Amino acid sequence: MKIGLWQLTPIALLLSSALSYAETLEQVCELQVDSNQCPSVEYFLNKPFDAKDEFDKYKLCSEATFDLYKVQKSCEFDKYLAQAQIQFDQYKSEVSKVWDSPTFSSKHSWVSYTPSLEMKREVNFEKNVIKVTTIEGETTSIEELKEAIIQTSTLTIGDAQKNDVFTAELLKSTDVKELSGEPLLPLSNDKKEQEIEIKQAIAQVTITESTDSKGNKVIEAEIPFLPSWLNRKEKRFFESVTTYANKYDLEPEFVLSIIKTESAFDPRATSHIPAFGLMQIVPSSAGLDATSFLYGEQQMLNRDYLFDPAKNIEVGTAYIHLLRSRYFRGIENSENLKYCVTAAYNGGMAPIYRIFGNGSRKKAIAKLNQLSPQQVYDTIQRKHSAAETRNYLKKVHNTELKYEQNMI
């Protein structure tokens, strides 16, 4: 039966009028926002609103309130990030005036320059080396380089974070209260054994001299990680990995393969996405989902959780659990599920839904349940648009197979 506007009650008439003439989420849902916002928030608020009925309006507005929080938090972090990026870009410009091919910290290596910019220290967790390079030429002795290596080898995770310009700026802008006092390198817990190991490492130092394109005399001192360091590099995180893998019914080997691929077990890893820590958590995406699950509300991980190895593993494994139990729930074959989770951890869920279901989660799950693990793996390798994700899946898969064969 059709009802004319003259037949509606005054309240229903007002609601009907709002549905008919209000055009945006902000207007219809009466969303409250701060005055100083990012373009992403403005874009969200100005989205067209289209509800079929009052129940649909209630549902959409409830979702909009929740989503607005996420957008605002992302906006907040983007401001921190933008400020850090400005400072970092200025710093890179200064370094480039001194060095012909400057390098900076990545998710696998820590790089720091002295205030004079004439000496660079680096710890590379992928290549398993410590390097100290100077362009001071004749004014720097080999003994001074060795001493710089010793100082680098005894850094704490917190010290390393404070000495990296990009991370240090984020620490400052997000007001991090506590940094890890654990060693950056996998040193022995015994002080005497530490001293012995460092002497053994220094004994293996390699000195290289060259001249750069600016005419500077460059001297580089490099030492490899000792076998004992390589042995501890992964093992020192086994307890946390095992604890949270068991909590979420994950194979420890799988979690370890994610960590090795993401950060090569560099505990202070920071990439310029930005993503943080051993499991490379992105605060504005995986971090929000994981904290909502862990604490009952979304929290932007812009404080201590970003920089603590054990907490990072907790958040990372919680996110893997969400991928398995929420975003890919319904996949029956455990290997199919693992391939999808792995690819999504790197490249998001949408490409997997698109590859197997033309963008529909429901269709994708149904299709995945018709395929063998080899077919799923091959399809992702063939059809995923991102080469990074294709390589990531391959690397995680191969790494996990090695862990399964060699796990102690």
Sequence and secondary structure as in RCSB ss.txt:
>XXXX:A:sequence
MKIGLWQLTPIALLLSSALSYAETLEQVCELQVDSNQCPSVEYFLNKPFDAKDEFDKYKLCSEATFDLYKVQKSC
EFDKYLAQAQIQFDQYKSEVSKVWDSPTFSSKHSWVSYTPSLEMKREVNFEKNVIKVTTIEGETTSIEELKEAII
QTSTLTIGDAQKNDVFTAELLKSTDVKELSGEPLLPLSNDKKEQEIEIKQAIAQVTITESTDSKGNKVIEAEIPF
LPSWLNRKEKRFFESVTTYANKYDLEPEFVLSIIKTESAFDPRATSHIPAFGLMQIVPSSAGLDATSFLYGEQQM
LNRDYLFDPAKNIEVGTAYIHLLRSRYFRGIENSENLKYCVTAAYNGGMAPIYRIFGNGSRKKAIAKLNQLSPQQ
VYDTIQRKHSAAETRNYLKKVHNTELKYEQNMI
>XXXX:A:secstr
    GGGS HHHHHHHHHHHH  BHHHHHT    SS  HHHHHHHTSB   SSHHHHHHHHHHHHHHHHHHHHHH
HHHHHHHHHHHHHHHHHHHHHHH SS     SSEEEEE TTSSEEEEEETTTTEEEEEES GGGS HHHHHHHHH
HHHT BHHHHHHTSHHHHHHHHHHT      SBSS   SSHHHHHHHHHHHHTT EEEEEE TTS EEEEEEEE 
 HHHHHHHHHTTHHHHHHHHHHTT  HHHHHHHHHHHHTT TT EETTTEETTTTB TTTHHHHHHHHHHSS   
  SGGGT HHHHHHHHHHHHHHIIIIITTT  SHHHHHHHHHHHHHH SHHHHHHHHTT HHHHHHHHTTS HHH
HHHHHHHH S HHHHHHHHHHHHHHHHHHHH  
